[in-house]
Amino acid sequence: MILLAIEIVFIVLLSLILYFIIRSERLECKNSVPKARVDGYLEGADRRKYIRFKKTLDATYRVKHKPNLRMRCKTVDISEGGLRLILDAKFSNGEVLHLVIDISDMEKAVELEGKVVWSEEVFDYKDSSGKRFFYAGLEFCGMTDNHAQILANYIKKLSAI
């Protein structure tokens, strides 16, 4: 009988020890960053060269193969190196758009060219007619020095806010 009681106490103590070890490991895991996420960041997959600012600005764009057709769009975010647009057409990677962005805060417009680096459908947004919309990430690839300076001043203004 005494041996049975000792075995039960031993099992209970062993169970408690295991419980606290597993609990402390779970807490450590919650506070750590997964190795895959760290490796992806260090390799550049999740790292940006410029800080992005969420800012909605009116803009128009045209594509090179339809130079007389200007379409409206809006920016979602903007940085010194590129921007994200919401528009009603999907573009292929590498396609170049000519943009005119109305920077209403500065009462100026910036003309530039941007190369599409990614594009995806916006699933949670449609207009009243059910029209589909797309995000497009553009990398700036051409603008005059004057427009580059206006954009740089605007970005500085956003970063001061």
Backbone hydrogen bonds in HBPLUS format (Angstrom, degrees):
<---DONOR---> <-ACCEPTOR-->    atom                        ^
c    i                          cat <-CA-CA->   ^        H-A-AA   ^      H-
h    n   atom  resd res      DA  || num        DHA   H-A  angle D-A-AA Bond
n    s   type  num  typ     dist DA aas  dist angle  dist       angle   num
A0005-ALA N   A0001-MET O   3.12 MM   4  6.44 154.2  2.19 147.6 154.0     1
A0006-ILE N   A0002-ILE O   2.95 MM   4  6.21 156.8  2.00 150.0 156.2     2
A0007-GLU N   A0003-LEU O   2.92 MM   4  6.14 156.6  1.98 147.7 154.1     3
A0008-ILE N   A0004-LEU O   3.01 MM   4  6.23 154.4  2.08 145.2 151.9     4
A0009-VAL N   A0005-ALA O   2.98 MM   4  6.21 163.2  2.01 149.2 153.6     5
A0010-PHE N   A0006-ILE O   2.89 MM   4  6.05 157.5  1.94 147.4 154.2     6
A0011-ILE N   A0007-GLU O   2.92 MM   4  6.13 158.2  1.97 147.9 153.2     7
A0012-VAL N   A0008-ILE O   2.94 MM   4  6.16 159.9  1.98 151.2 156.7     8
A0013-LEU N   A0009-VAL O   2.93 MM   4  6.12 165.1  1.95 152.6 156.6     9
A0014-LEU N   A0010-PHE O   2.91 MM   4  6.06 161.2  1.95 148.8 154.5    10
A0015-SER N   A0011-ILE O   2.89 MM   4  6.02 153.3  1.96 144.1 151.7    11
A0016-LEU N   A0012-VAL O   2.95 MM   4  6.22 157.2  2.01 150.1 155.8    12
A0017-ILE N   A0013-LEU O   2.96 MM   4  6.20 160.5  2.00 151.3 156.5    13
A0018-LEU N   A0014-LEU O   3.00 MM   4  6.22 164.8  2.02 149.7 153.5    14
A0019-TYR N   A0015-SER O   2.90 MM   4  6.08 155.5  1.96 147.3 154.6    15
A0020-PHE N   A0016-LEU O   3.05 MM   4  6.30 162.4  2.08 153.0 155.7    16
A0021-ILE N   A0017-ILE O   3.04 MM   4  6.26 152.8  2.11 148.4 156.4    17
A0022-ILE N   A0018-LEU O   2.95 MM   4  6.11 170.3  1.96 155.7 157.9    18
A0023-ARG N   A0019-TYR O   2.92 MM   4  6.04 157.1  1.97 146.1 153.4    19
A0024-SER N   A0020-PHE O   3.01 MM   4  6.08 160.5  2.05 141.5 146.2    20
A0025-GLU N   A0021-ILE O   3.08 MM   4  6.30 152.8  2.15 146.6 154.0    21
A0026-ARG N   A0022-ILE O   2.99 MM   4  6.23 154.4  2.05 148.6 155.4    22
A0027-LEU N   A0023-ARG O   3.06 MM   4  6.34 156.6  2.12 148.9 154.9    23
A0028-GLU N   A0024-SER O   3.05 MM   4  6.26 154.0  2.12 143.0 149.8    24
A0029-CYS N   A0025-GLU O   2.94 MM   4  6.18 153.6  2.01 146.8 153.9    25
A0030-LYS N   A0026-ARG O   3.03 MM   4  6.27 152.1  2.11 148.0 154.8    26
A0031-ASN N   A0027-LEU O   3.31 MM   4  6.51 145.0  2.44 141.3 149.3    27
A0032-SER N   A0029-CYS O   3.31 MM   3  5.24 159.1  2.35  99.9 106.1    28
A0037-ARG N   A0034-PRO O   3.07 MM   3  5.42 123.0  2.41 106.1 119.5    29
A0038-VAL N   A0034-PRO O   3.16 MM   4  6.54 156.2  2.22 152.6 159.7    30
A0039-ASP N   A0035-LYS O   2.83 MM   4  6.06 168.6  1.84 159.7 162.7    31
A0040-GLY N   A0036-ALA O   2.94 MM   4  6.06 159.5  1.99 145.0 150.6    32
A0041-TYR N   A0037-ARG O   3.08 MM   4  6.27 151.9  2.17 141.0 148.0    33
A0042-LEU N   A0038-VAL O   2.97 MM   4  6.24 166.4  1.99 157.1 160.3    34
A0043-GLU N   A0039-ASP O   2.96 MM   4  6.11 143.9  2.09 146.7 156.6    35
A0045-ALA N   A0040-GLY O   2.85 MM   5  5.18 133.1  2.07 165.2 160.1    36
A0044-GLY N   A0041-TYR O   3.00 MM   3  5.13 152.1  2.08 102.9 111.8    37
A0053-PHE N   A0078-ILE O   2.86 MM  25  5.36 159.0  1.90 145.8 152.3    38
A0078-ILE N   A0053-PHE O   2.91 MM  25  5.36 149.8  2.00 138.2 146.6    39
A0055-LYS N   A0076-VAL O   3.11 MM  21  5.71 138.4  2.29 117.7 129.2    40
A0075-THR N   A0057-LEU O   2.95 MM  18  5.19 154.7  2.02 142.2 150.5    41
A0102-ASP N   A0058-ASP O   2.91 MM  44  5.59 168.1  1.93 160.0 163.8    42
A0059-ALA N   A0073-CYS O   3.04 MM  14  5.30 146.9  2.15 153.2 144.5    43
A0073-CYS N   A0059-ALA O   2.92 MM  14  5.30 151.3  2.00 147.6 143.4    44
A0060-THR N   A0100-VAL O   2.96 MM  40  5.33 149.6  2.05 140.4 150.1    45
A0100-VAL N   A0060-THR O   2.93 MM  40  5.33 153.0  2.00 152.4 155.1    46
A0061-TYR N   A0071-MET O   2.79 MM  10  5.38 150.1  1.88 148.8 159.0    47
A0071-MET N   A0061-TYR O   2.88 MM  10  5.38 164.9  1.91 155.5 160.2    48
A0062-ARG N   A0098-HIS O   2.98 MM  36  5.32 138.5  2.16 140.5 152.9    49
A0098-HIS N   A0062-ARG O   2.90 MM  36  5.32 174.6  1.90 163.6 164.5    50
A0066-LYS N   A0063-VAL O   3.07 MM   3  5.46 158.1  2.12 112.7 119.7    51
A0069-LEU N   A0066-LYS O   3.22 MM   3  5.66 161.9  2.25 116.9 122.4    52
A0074-LYS N   A0086-ILE O   3.29 MM  12  5.54 160.8  2.33 148.5 154.2    53
A0086-ILE N   A0074-LYS O   2.88 MM  12  5.54 152.6  1.95 160.0 166.6    54
A0076-VAL N   A0084-ARG O   2.69 MM   8  5.38 159.7  1.73 159.3 156.3    55
A0084-ARG N   A0077-ASP O   3.00 MM   7  5.37 160.9  2.03 143.2 144.2    56
A0079-SER N   A0082-GLY O   2.82 MM   3  5.38 146.5  1.93 177.9 169.5    57
A0140-PHE N   A0081-GLY O   2.92 MM  59  5.72 161.4  1.96 134.3 140.5    58
A0083-LEU N   A0138-LEU O   2.98 MM  55  5.42 147.4  2.09 140.3 150.1    59
A0138-LEU N   A0083-LEU O   2.84 MM  55  5.42 172.1  1.85 167.4 170.0    60
A0085-LEU N   A0136-ALA O   2.89 MM  51  5.25 163.2  1.91 149.6 153.9    61
A0136-ALA N   A0085-LEU O   3.03 MM  51  5.25 144.2  2.16 137.9 142.7    62
A0087-LEU N   A0134-PHE O   2.87 MM  47  5.41 161.6  1.90 156.2 161.9    63
A0134-PHE N   A0087-LEU O   2.73 MM  47  5.41 161.5  1.77 163.7 169.6    64
A0095-GLU N   A0092-SER O   3.15 MM   3  5.74 163.7  2.18 135.0 137.4    65
A0094-GLY N   A0116-VAL O   2.71 MM  22  5.21 172.1  1.72 152.4 152.2    66
A0116-VAL N   A0095-GLU O   2.85 MM  21  5.43 170.0  1.86 160.5 163.1    67
A0097-LEU N   A0114-GLY O   2.90 MM  17  5.40 166.1  1.91 157.3 159.0    68
A0114-GLY N   A0097-LEU O   2.94 MM  17  5.40 158.0  1.98 153.0 160.3    69
A0099-LEU N   A0112-LEU O   2.77 MM  13  5.36 165.3  1.79 162.7 167.1    70
A0112-LEU N   A0099-LEU O   2.96 MM  13  5.36 157.8  2.01 147.1 152.2    71
A0101-ILE N   A0110-VAL O   2.83 MM   9  5.16 162.4  1.86 151.2 152.2    72
A0110-VAL N   A0101-ILE O   2.84 MM   9  5.16 156.5  1.90 144.6 151.1    73
A0103-ILE N   A0108-LYS O   2.76 MM   5  5.39 145.5  1.87 155.7 167.5    74
A0106-MET N   A0103-ILE O   2.99 MM   3  5.64 142.3  2.14 115.4 125.2    75
A0108-LYS N   A0103-ILE O   3.30 MM   5  5.39 165.7  2.32 135.8 136.7    76
A0107-GLU N   A0104-SER O   3.19 MM   3  4.67 153.2  2.26  92.2 100.4    77
A0113-GLU N   A0142-GLY O   2.67 MM  29  4.88 149.2  1.76 152.6 157.5    78
A0141-CYS N   A0113-GLU O   2.86 MM  28  5.62 175.7  1.86 143.6 144.2    79
A0115-LYS N   A0139-GLU O   2.81 MM  24  5.20 160.4  1.85 152.0 148.6    80
A0139-GLU N   A0115-LYS O   2.87 MM  24  5.20 159.8  1.91 143.5 147.3    81
A0117-VAL N   A0137-GLY O   2.78 MM  20  5.62 173.7  1.78 164.3 166.2    82
A0137-GLY N   A0118-TRP O   2.88 MM  19  5.18 160.4  1.92 138.9 145.5    83
A0120-GLU N   A0135-TYR O   3.04 MM  15  5.38 154.6  2.10 139.0 145.3    84
A0135-TYR N   A0120-GLU O   2.76 MM  15  5.38 162.3  1.79 169.4 171.3    85
A0122-VAL N   A0133-PHE O   2.88 MM  11  5.54 175.7  1.88 140.4 139.1    86
A0130-GLY N   A0127-ASP O   2.90 MM   3  5.31 162.0  1.93 117.2 122.9    87
A0148-ALA N   A0144-THR O   2.86 MM   4  6.07 153.8  1.93 151.0 159.5    88
A0149-GLN N   A0145-ASP O   2.93 MM   4  6.13 149.1  2.03 144.3 152.0    89
A0150-ILE N   A0146-ASN O   3.04 MM   4  6.38 154.4  2.11 145.5 152.4    90
A0151-LEU N   A0147-HIS O   2.94 MM   4  6.13 164.6  1.96 149.5 153.4    91
A0152-ALA N   A0148-ALA O   2.88 MM   4  6.06 157.8  1.93 144.2 150.9    92
A0153-ASN N   A0149-GLN O   2.91 MM   4  6.10 159.2  1.95 149.1 154.4    93
A0154-TYR N   A0150-ILE O   2.98 MM   4  6.21 152.7  2.06 145.2 153.1    94
A0155-ILE N   A0151-LEU O   2.90 MM   4  6.17 159.6  1.94 154.1 159.1    95
A0156-LYS N   A0152-ALA O   2.97 MM   4  6.20 158.3  2.01 147.8 153.7    96
A0157-LYS N   A0153-ASN O   2.97 MM   4  6.19 150.2  2.06 142.3 150.6    97
A0158-LEU N   A0154-TYR O   2.93 MM   4  6.30 152.8  2.01 148.4 155.8    98
A0159-SER N   A0155-ILE O   2.92 MM   4  6.21 153.5  2.00 149.5 156.9    99
A0160-ALA N   A0156-LYS O   3.11 MM   4  6.31 129.8  2.37 139.0 151.1   100
A0160-ALA N   A0157-LYS O   3.25 MM   3  5.25 137.7  2.44  94.8 106.3   101
A0161-ILE N   A0158-LEU O   3.20 MM   3  5.40 150.3  2.30 102.4 111.0   102
